[in-house]
Amino acid sequence: MSEVTLIGIDLAKRVFQLHGARCNGSVAFRKKLSRGQLLAFVAQQPKCLIAMESALNNAFRPPERQEFALSATSGGPQASR
């Protein structure tokens, strides 16, 4: 099984919907995580692109993402699906 190359995150107040995709476009995972679980989960993933909705993208930019060497990009809601 190949590694996750893209994680799309749908941001909300209490839970986050995550969609992981491989380089061939197949679904690696779909998860619903709490705010507390999100950073722990992302820390365990291989280095990959993380896409978040731009409407709330500025509200959730944890400084911890630098620890994980994450790349974040913003776009409309369709970019995180």
C-alpha positions in Angstrom: 0.0 0.0 0.0 1.4 3.4 -1.0 1.7 6.3 1.4 -0.7 9.2 1.8 0.3 12.2 -0.3 -2.6 14.5 0.4 -4.7 15.1 3.5 -7.8 17.3 3.1 -9.2 18.8 6.3 -12.7 20.2 6.7 -12.5 22.6 9.7 -15.2 22.9 12.3 -15.5 24.1 15.9 -15.4 20.7 17.6 -14.6 18.0 15.0 -12.5 17.8 11.8 -13.3 15.6 8.9 -10.1 14.2 7.3 -9.7 12.6 3.9 -6.4 11.0 3.0 -5.5 10.3 -0.6 -2.6 8.4 -2.3 -0.7 9.6 -5.3 -3.0 7.6 -7.6 -6.1 9.3 -6.2 -7.4 6.4 -4.2 -8.8 6.9 -0.7 -6.3 6.1 2.0 -8.6 7.0 4.9 -11.6 9.0 6.0 -11.7 10.1 9.7 -13.6 12.3 12.1 -11.3 13.7 14.8 -11.6 16.1 17.7 -9.4 19.1 18.0 -7.3 17.3 20.5 -6.8 14.2 18.3 -5.9 16.2 15.1 -2.3 17.1 15.9 -1.5 13.7 17.3 -2.9 12.0 14.1 -1.1 14.4 11.7 2.2 13.9 13.6 2.0 10.2 12.8 1.5 10.7 9.0 4.3 10.8 6.4 5.3 14.2 5.1 2.5 15.3 2.7 0.4 18.2 1.5 -2.4 19.3 3.8 -5.3 21.2 2.2 -7.7 23.2 4.4 -10.8 25.2 3.6 -9.8 28.9 3.1 -12.8 30.3 4.9 -11.4 29.2 8.3 -7.8 28.6 7.2 -6.5 31.6 9.1 -8.4 30.6 12.3 -6.5 27.3 12.5 -2.8 27.7 11.8 -1.1 25.9 14.6 2.6 26.7 15.2 3.1 23.0 15.8 2.8 22.4 12.1 6.4 23.6 11.8 7.5 20.8 14.1 6.0 18.3 11.7 7.5 20.0 8.6 4.0 20.2 7.1 3.0 22.1 4.0 -0.4 23.8 4.1 -2.3 25.3 1.2 -5.6 27.1 1.1 -8.5 26.9 -1.3 -12.2 26.7 -1.5 -14.2 23.9 0.2 -13.8 21.8 -3.0 -10.0 21.8 -2.6 -10.2 19.8 0.7 -12.4 17.0 -0.8 
